[in-house]
Amino acid sequence: MVSLTENFDLATKKGRFMFVVLAAAAEYELELRAEWQAEGIAAAKRREATGAMLPGMKKTGRPRAIGPAELAALRRLVDDGVSVTEAARTLKIGRSTAYEALAQR
């Protein structure tokens, strides 16, 4: 078996050695990336706990699709007899998001 891009042959000792070295380097890089990702997540959680988030951000994670004003408008529409599907379409939010917001708050 011959590598076409790295130009080494796995039938020789040198080729197998090169393959093992490259595989070990790739595995080490994966471990480093996982470690850096875990460190980044921990740092973001620390910043969130101390209130030192980036400007304009109050918490980590995806921003909410519906805020208090949208929830009030959604409740008003539903109370006036509009279906949840139509109310969600009017507010340009997903139907499942509307149902979840009405159930939680």
N, C-alpha and C positions, 0 to 999 in steps of 0.2 A: 504494500500500500504506500503510495507516494502522495505527499501534500503538494498541491499545485501552487498554492499561494506562498507558503513559507519555504518551499524547496528543500524538504527533507524526506527521507525514505524510512518508513517504520520497519523495514526489513533489516536495517543495520542498527548497531549499538548506538551510534551517534544520533540517528533519527529517533530511536525510542527515548534516548536521554533528552533530546530537545522537546519531544512531545510531553514527557513527564514534567520538565521545567515549565513549559508554557501552561500546562494544566494546573500546576501548583500556583503559578502566578495569577491565573484567572480565579482560582478558588480563594486565594488571599484577598484579591480585589473585591470579591463578593462579600467576604466577611467584613472588610473595611467599610463597604457601603452600608451594610446592615447596621454596623456600629455607629456610623455617622448619622444615619437616619434616626436611630434610637436616641442619640444625643440631641439631635435637633428637636425631636418631639418633646423630650424632657425639658429642654431650654424654653420651648414655647409654653409649656405648662407652667414653668416657673415664672415666666413673664406675665402670664395671665393671672397667676395667683398674687403677684406683687402689684399688678396694675400697670406694668411697664410695657404694654403692647405697642405695636406700631401705631403711628397717628391714624386716627379714624377707625381703629379696630378696638373692640371691647372684649372680644373673646376669640379663641381659636376655632377653627372649623368653618363649615359652610354657613354663610349668612342665611337668616330665615327668609322664606319666600313671602311671608305675610306678617305685617306689623300690626300694632294696635289700631291704627286708622283703617286699614284694610279689613281687620276683623270686625270692627264696628259696622263698616259698610256691608260686609257679608251678613252679619246678624240682622241688620235692618232690611236687607233685601229678602232674606229667608222669612223673617217675621211678616213681611208684606205679602207673602204668598208666592214669591218667585222660587222655582225649584233650585236646589243646590247646584245642579249642573249649569243652569242659566246664570245664576249668580257668579259662579266661578268663571264662566265664559266672559261675563261683563267685567269682572275684575282682572281678567287675564291671568288667572292662576289655574293650576290643575284641579280637577274635581276631587282627587284623593287628598290634595292639600287642603281643600275647603272642608271636606268631611273631617279630616284630622284636627283642623283648627277649631271647628265647632265642637268636637268631642272633648278636646283638652281644656279649653278655656271657658 
